[in-house]
């Protein structure tokens, strides 16, 4: 199959990287909505030419729809998936401000906490404290509702969860010692969920000419 034969198979193509939190949340929404697609797992140091051609920013996830339209922002992919199918009301109680706080201030702190060597000209010593401040905010939400914005899972839960997972894994002893019981339970539930196990299956990196990997399997 060539890249130009996407219309013939009439399913979307998703370029993804298993451990990327942005790609994780896109896969969570696509799997939940039951969107059948061709999955192309990439290697970040050797990005496919076709992915870079259709999305010059060259970051995952990238979703190409039949007909050629490209969606290359993870939240946009999540919203697209929910327009296809949303049986449990993930689109309800949408809190754009909470997701924005995750994607800006918290992500900035997370990067400096996990990768301080990437910022030699910055003082990253307070980054972990900034991460904890967001944990407290989330815990406050979870003390009001079972999930972040309601008593059922909504899009903010799945949009934010992969980043909390990543931060918690930097120093799990420290994270587990924090006094945020509701947040710990929420994270544990997400980590042990069937949908998370499904979207974290391992696949070999895609190469041009490989047969399509239809996903979810």
C-alpha positions as CSV (number, residue, x, y, z in Angstrom):
1,X,0.0,0.0,0.0
2,X,1.2,3.5,-0.8
3,X,0.5,6.6,1.1
4,X,-1.7,7.8,-1.7
5,X,-4.1,4.9,-1.4
6,X,-5.7,6.1,1.8
7,X,-9.0,6.8,0.1
8,X,-9.2,3.2,-1.2
9,X,-9.2,1.7,2.3
10,X,-11.6,4.4,3.5
11,X,-10.4,4.5,7.1
12,X,-8.3,7.1,8.9
13,X,-4.6,6.7,9.4
14,X,-3.1,7.6,12.8
15,X,0.6,8.3,13.3
16,X,1.4,7.8,17.0
17,X,4.1,7.1,19.5
18,X,3.1,4.8,22.3
19,X,4.6,6.7,25.3
20,X,3.7,10.3,24.2
21,X,0.9,11.6,26.5
22,X,-0.5,13.7,23.6
23,X,-0.8,10.5,21.5
24,X,-2.2,8.6,24.4
25,X,-5.1,10.9,24.9
26,X,-5.9,10.8,21.2
27,X,-5.8,7.0,21.2
28,X,-8.0,6.9,24.3
29,X,-10.7,9.0,22.6
30,X,-10.5,7.1,19.3
31,X,-10.7,3.7,21.0
32,X,-13.6,4.8,23.2
33,X,-15.5,6.1,20.2
34,X,-14.8,2.9,18.3
35,X,-13.1,4.6,15.4
36,X,-11.4,2.0,13.2
37,X,-8.2,3.2,11.7
38,X,-4.8,2.2,10.5
39,X,-2.2,2.7,13.3
40,X,1.3,3.7,12.4
41,X,3.6,3.6,15.4
42,X,6.7,5.8,14.8
43,X,10.2,6.3,16.1
44,X,10.8,9.9,17.1
45,X,14.3,9.9,15.9
46,X,13.3,8.6,12.5
47,X,9.9,10.2,11.6
48,X,8.2,9.0,8.4
49,X,8.5,11.3,5.5
50,X,4.8,11.1,4.8
51,X,3.9,12.2,8.4
52,X,6.2,15.2,8.0
53,X,4.7,16.0,4.6
54,X,1.1,16.1,5.8
55,X,2.0,17.7,9.2
56,X,5.1,19.9,8.9
57,X,5.3,20.4,12.7
58,X,6.2,16.7,12.7
59,X,4.8,15.8,16.1
60,X,2.4,13.1,17.1
61,X,-0.4,12.4,17.0
62,X,-1.4,13.0,13.4
63,X,-4.7,11.8,12.1
64,X,-5.4,11.7,8.3
65,X,-9.0,11.2,7.4
66,X,-10.2,9.5,4.2
67,X,-10.2,12.3,1.6
68,X,-7.0,13.8,2.9
69,X,-8.0,16.1,5.8
70,X,-5.3,16.2,8.5
71,X,-5.9,16.7,12.2
72,X,-2.7,17.1,14.1
73,X,-3.6,18.5,17.5
74,X,-4.4,15.9,20.1
75,X,-7.4,17.7,21.6
76,X,-8.9,18.3,18.1
77,X,-8.5,14.5,17.5
78,X,-10.3,13.8,20.7
79,X,-13.2,16.2,19.8
80,X,-13.3,14.6,16.3
81,X,-13.6,11.1,17.8
82,X,-16.5,12.2,20.1
83,X,-18.4,13.6,17.2
84,X,-18.3,10.2,15.7
85,X,-19.6,8.4,18.8
86,X,-19.9,9.4,22.5
87,X,-22.0,6.7,24.2
88,X,-21.1,7.6,27.8
89,X,-21.2,11.4,27.5
90,X,-17.5,12.3,27.5
91,X,-18.3,15.6,25.9
92,X,-20.5,16.6,28.9
93,X,-19.3,19.1,31.5
94,X,-16.4,20.2,29.3
95,X,-13.9,22.2,31.3
96,X,-11.6,24.0,28.8
97,X,-9.9,26.0,31.5
98,X,-8.8,22.8,33.4
99,X,-7.4,21.3,30.3
100,X,-5.7,24.6,29.4
101,X,-4.0,24.7,32.8
102,X,-2.7,21.1,32.2
103,X,-1.4,21.9,28.8
104,X,0.3,25.1,29.7
105,X,1.4,25.7,33.3
106,X,1.5,22.1,34.4
107,X,3.2,20.8,31.2
108,X,5.8,23.6,31.5
109,X,6.5,22.5,35.1
110,X,6.4,18.8,34.2
111,X,9.0,19.2,31.5
112,X,11.3,21.1,33.8
113,X,10.8,18.6,36.6
114,X,11.4,15.6,34.5
115,X,14.1,17.0,32.1
116,X,15.9,19.8,33.9
117,X,19.0,19.2,31.8
118,X,17.1,20.5,28.8
119,X,16.8,23.9,30.4
120,X,20.4,24.8,31.5
121,X,19.6,28.5,31.5
122,X,16.6,28.2,33.8
123,X,16.3,27.5,37.5
124,X,14.1,24.4,37.5
125,X,14.3,23.8,41.3
126,X,10.7,24.8,41.9
127,X,9.2,22.8,39.1
128,X,8.1,19.9,41.3
129,X,6.3,22.2,43.7
130,X,4.4,23.7,40.7
131,X,3.4,20.2,39.7
132,X,2.2,19.5,43.2
133,X,0.1,22.6,43.1
134,X,-1.8,21.2,40.1
135,X,-2.2,17.9,41.9
136,X,-3.9,19.7,44.7
137,X,-6.2,21.5,42.3
138,X,-7.2,18.2,40.7
139,X,-7.6,16.5,44.1
140,X,-10.0,19.4,45.1
141,X,-12.1,18.6,41.9
142,X,-12.1,14.9,42.8
143,X,-13.3,15.6,46.3
144,X,-16.4,17.2,44.8
145,X,-17.1,14.7,42.0
146,X,-16.0,11.1,41.4
147,X,-14.2,12.3,38.3
148,X,-12.7,15.7,37.5
149,X,-15.9,17.4,36.2
150,X,-18.7,15.1,36.9
151,X,-19.7,11.7,38.5
152,X,-18.8,10.0,35.2
153,X,-15.8,10.1,33.0
154,X,-15.6,13.2,30.7
155,X,-13.1,14.4,28.2
156,X,-10.9,16.3,30.8
157,X,-10.2,13.1,32.7
158,X,-8.8,11.4,29.6
159,X,-7.1,14.5,28.3
160,X,-5.2,15.1,31.6
161,X,-4.6,11.6,32.8
162,X,-1.6,10.8,30.6
163,X,0.3,13.8,31.9
164,X,-0.4,13.0,35.5
165,X,0.8,9.4,34.9
166,X,4.0,10.8,33.3
167,X,4.7,13.1,36.2
168,X,3.9,10.5,38.9
169,X,6.4,8.1,37.3
170,X,9.3,10.5,37.6
171,X,9.5,9.7,41.3
172,X,6.8,7.4,42.4
173,X,7.8,7.3,46.0
174,X,7.4,11.1,46.2
175,X,4.1,11.0,44.4
176,X,2.7,8.2,46.5
177,X,3.6,10.1,49.7
178,X,1.5,13.1,48.7
179,X,-1.7,13.6,50.8
180,X,-4.1,13.5,47.8
181,X,-6.1,10.4,48.3
182,X,-8.8,11.2,45.7
183,X,-6.1,11.9,43.0
184,X,-4.3,8.6,43.9
185,X,-7.5,6.6,43.5
186,X,-8.4,8.4,40.3
187,X,-5.0,7.7,38.8
188,X,-5.1,4.0,39.9
189,X,-8.5,3.5,38.3
190,X,-7.3,5.0,35.0
191,X,-4.1,2.9,35.0
192,X,-6.0,-0.3,35.7
193,X,-8.8,0.4,33.1
194,X,-9.4,-1.9,30.2
195,X,-9.2,1.0,27.7
196,X,-5.8,2.1,29.0
197,X,-4.5,-1.5,28.6
198,X,-5.9,-1.6,25.1
199,X,-4.3,1.7,23.9
200,X,-0.9,0.8,25.4
201,X,-0.4,-2.4,23.4
202,X,3.1,-2.5,21.8
203,X,3.6,-2.5,18.0
204,X,6.7,-2.5,15.9
205,X,7.5,0.8,14.3
206,X,5.8,1.3,10.9
207,X,7.8,1.5,7.7
208,X,6.6,2.5,4.3
209,X,5.3,-0.6,2.5
210,X,4.2,-2.4,5.6
211,X,0.7,-4.0,5.5
212,X,-1.9,-1.9,7.3
213,X,-2.3,-2.5,11.0
214,X,-6.0,-2.1,11.7
215,X,-6.7,-0.8,15.2
216,X,-8.3,-1.3,17.6
217,X,-7.7,-5.0,17.0
